[in-house]
Amino acid sequence: MGVVIPLEEKKKPGSGGVESLVALTASGMERVNELILSKAGSDVQMIPEVANHLISSGGKRLRPMITIASAEMFGYHGEGHVKLATSVEFMHTATLLHDDVVDESDLRRSKPTARMIWGNQASVLVGDYLLGQAFKMMVEVGSLEALDVLSQASSVIAEGEVMQLAAAKNMETTEDEYLSVIKAKTAALFSAAAEVGPIIAGAGKADRGALRSYGLNLGLAFQLVDDALDYGGNAKDLGKNTGDDFREGKITLPVVLAFRRGTDEERGFWRASIEKGENSDSELEKARGLMLRYAALTDTIQRARHFGEIARDALAPLRPSPQKEALLDVVEYCVSRVS
């Protein structure tokens, strides 16, 4: 039985989800998709097999669309944003391949993970190959500033992975510590994806800063909604099995809040479930019940809305444009996935 997360706020008038962003970036994304297929190719047969398994699995490609839109909103014309957007997607795909190995995940977007088909070693090595291809394309663009932003993001993402590993199954993790993990693991790439657009378009520091802040806070909101969906959503919205975070013993914000707000006995339940792996379906239902009792899911969504508002405010000083409106719609899409 699923948990319904009540939302007090309804979708803002004129919010079009990701449809307006998809329409505005259609031409650029067509070239991105062609480049993805080209750069994921290799004479080593297993590389395109593993890469295409995940690349073709139905993700929205939100991050590269943000790169395309953020460049074009400042009047960029050329192919550099296509290469950078493809680099962003390859970085994201490599992270997913590595994540599934570390998390021992069986499904992603309702399909068997690459590691379940080809094994852990192939998943890690193909992820490394895609990272190499991403950096080759960054160099081809010829912007040292864009290369700096994306290479910094790559380093921060790796730090976030290690931070998450250190916090794994640790019920003493605080909310601030958890936010630091997702800021590195998830938000850093959103931030870089948004900032490299104005960089190659020759925009000023204020515009770069606006898109950087937008991406960072959008990424935080996006991950927090994912955290809530794992306990209160469905597999279609989440792109993986609901309850996977619980079964894998992941520390996420709903767990942190429910643990800290509970009784000593309830904290004992969380320790047994997360730290010791006592996580059957009946334990999962109990976990959902405790999250409802202590408003852990609704408060996680409220945190997501907070970061979403910061993302909106970051774009407020920018001149009106179709791309700006589309990026604002994306914020509403991200925080409304639980409605």
N, C-alpha and C positions, 0 to 999 in steps of 0.2 A: 504494500500500500504506500503510495507516494505521499509526500508532505507538501501541502499547499502553502506557499509563502505569500502572505497577504501584502499587497503593496498599496500604500495610501495615495501615491502620486500617479496620475495617468499621463499617458504620452502627450507631449506638447503638440499643439496644433502646428501642422506643417512639417512635422518630423516624418521623414520618409525612410527610416531604417538605413540600409546600405544601398538601396536602389538608386538614389541620386548619385552616389559615389561611383557605383558600378557604371552608370550611364556616362558620367563625365570622363571616366578613365578608360572607357572601352577600347579606344584606339591604342593607347599606350599599353594596356594590359594584353592586347592581342600580340603585340611585339614582345612583351615580357614572356608570355606563354610559349612563343616560338623559340625565344632564347633559352628558356628553361629546358625545353626538349633537346635543343642543340647542345647546351653545356652539360647536361646530365648524361650525354652519350659517352661511350668509351669502348675501346676494343676489348676491354676486360668485361666479359659478358655479365658477370654478376652485378657490376656497378649500375648500369641502366636498369636492370631488373629490380634491384632494391630501391633505387632512387624513384623510379616511376611508380612503384607500388604505393609509396607515400604521397608523392607529388600529385598523383591522379586520384587521390582518395576523397576528394570532394570538399576540401577546405575553402573558405571564402577568399583567401589571399588578401586579407585586410591590410596587412602591413605594406606590401608592395603597392597597393592601391593608394595608400596614404602618401607614399613617396612620390608617385606620379602626380597626385592632386596637389601636393605641397610645392612641387616644382612649377606646375602649370599655373597656379594661382599667382605666381610672381612673374608670369610671362615667359617662362622658359620654352625654347624651341630647340630641339636636337634629339640625340639618342642617349645622352649621358644618364638621364633619369631612368631610362629603361634598363640600362646595365646596373645602376644602383638598386633599382627595385628588384631585379633578379637576384642580385647579391643578398639583399635583405631576405628574400624568400628562401634562398639556399641556406643562409645562416639559421633561419627559423627551422627549416627541415632537418638540418644537421642536429640542432638542439633536440628535436623530437625523437630522432633516431637514438641519440645518446640517452635521453630521458627514459625511454622505454626499456633500455637495458638496465639502467640504474634502479628504476622502479619495478623491474620485473613485470611489466605490463603485458597482458595477453591481447587486448583489443585497443584499437584507436580508430575513431570514426566508424565504429561498428564492424571493422574488419580486423583480421588477425594482424598483429604488429609484425614488422619486418623480422624482428628477432625470433618470432615463433616459426617463421618460414625458413629463414636463412641462418639463424643463429646469432648470438650476441657479437661474435667477432666481426662478422660481415656488416652488421648494423653500425658498429663503431667505426669501422674502416671506411665504409661508404659515407658516413657523416663527415669524416675527416676529408674525404675527397671533395665533397660539396663545399666545405669551408675553403679548401684550396681554390676551387673554381670561383668562389665568391670574391676572394682577394685578388685573383687575376683580373676579374672584371673591374673591380675598384681601381686598380692601377691603370687599366685601359682608359678609364674616364679622365684621368689626368688631374684630378682635384686633390691636392694634399689635405685640404681641410675636410673634405668628405671622407677620405681614407682615414684620417685621424679619428673622426667621429665614429665610424663603423668599427675600426680596429679597437678603439676604447670600449665600445659596446661589447665586442666579442670577449674581451678580457673580463669585463664586469659580469657577463653572463656566466662565464666559467667560475668566477668567484661565487656567484649565487648558487651554482650547482654544489660547490663544496660546502657553502654555508648550510644549504638544505640537508646535505648528507650529515653534517655535524649535528643538526637539530632533529634528525630523523628519530622518531619514536621517543623524543624527549618531552615529557609533559610539563617540564618547567619552562618551556619556551614562552616568552612574553609576547604580547601583541606587537610591541615595538620591534622585537627581534624578528618576528614573522614578517612584518612589513618590510624590513630591510632585505629579507630573502627575496620577496616577490618584486621589490624595486629593482634588484639586480637581475633576477632570473627572467622576468617577464617585461617589466616596464622599460628597461634599458633599451631593448630592441625597438619597441614602439617609439621611444623618444628619438633614437637615431634615425629610424625610418622617416620620421616627420621632419627632422632637422636637415637632412642632406638635400632635400628638395630646394629650400631657399638658398642653401649654400651654392649649389651649381647654377641657380638662377641669378646669383649676384645680389641677393637681398642683403639688407643691413643687419647689424647685430641685434637690434630690437626685434626684427621679424624672425630671425633665427631663434632667438630666445623664446618668442611666443610659440613657435612650432615645437621647440624642444620641450617646453613645459606642457603643452597640449598632449604630446605623445606620452610623456612620463605619467601624467595623471590619468590619461585614458588607459594606459597599460595597467595601472594599479586597479582602476575600476573594473576592467575586463577580468583580471585574475580573481578579484574578490567575488564577482558574480559567478565565475566558474566554481569557486569554493562552495558557494551556497547551492548551486545547481547539483553538485555531487550528492547532496543530501536531500534536496527538494525539487529536483528537475527530472528530466528524462534523457535517455541516451541520445536521442536525436539532437536536442539542444546542446548537449555537452560534447558530443563527438567521441564518447567512450561510455563504458558501463557506468551507470550511477552506482555510488557506493564504493567505487574503486579506491578512492582516497582512504576510506575507512579500512578496507580489506588490505591495503598496502601499508597501513600504519602511518599514514602521512599526517603531519601536524599542519592543519590549516586554521584559518581564523575562527570558523564556527566551533571547532574542537577547543581551541584556546579559550574562547569565551565561555562555553558550556562547562569546561573543566574548572575554571576559576570561580564561576558563580555557583557551583554545585556544593552539595554536602560532602563530608568526609567519605561517606559510603559511595556516593556518586563518583567522586574523584578516584576511588578504588576501582570502580568499573572502568573508567577511562584508562587507568594505568594497565589494567588487565587486557583491555581491548587493543590499545595502541602499542604499548610497550611489550606486551607478552604475546600478542597475536591471537587473542581470543575474540575472533571477529566473524562469527557465523551470522546467518541472516537474522536470527532472533536478536543477537547483539546489535546488529545494524539498526533494527527497528527501535530498540531501546535507546540507541544513540540519537536517532531522529526525535524520539519523544523528549529526551532531555534537552535537545536543542530548541524544541518548541517551548518547553517549560521555561527556559531561561532566555528566550528571545534571541538566541545566538544567530539564527538565520536572518531574521529581520534586521538585526543590528549590523550584520555583515553587509546586507544590502544597503543599509543607511550609510555605512562607511563608503561603499562603492559610489553612492549618489554624491557624497561629499567630494570625492576625487573627481567625479564627473563634472561637478559644478566648477571646480578649479580649472579643469580642461576647457570648459566653455569660456570662463573668464579670461583665460590666456589668449584666446582668439579675439576677444571683444574689441581691442584697439585696432585691429586690422581692417583695411577698407573692405566694403562689401564685395563679394564675388560669389559666383556659383560654387566654387571649390570650398570657400569658407562655409557656406550653408551646408554643403554636403558633409564636411567634417564635423559640423555641429550635430547633424543628424546621426552620425556614427556614434557620438557619445550617448544619445538617447537609445539607440539600438543596443549598445553594450549593457546599459543598466536596466533595460526593459526585457531582457531575455528570460527573466523569471516570471513575467506577467502571464 
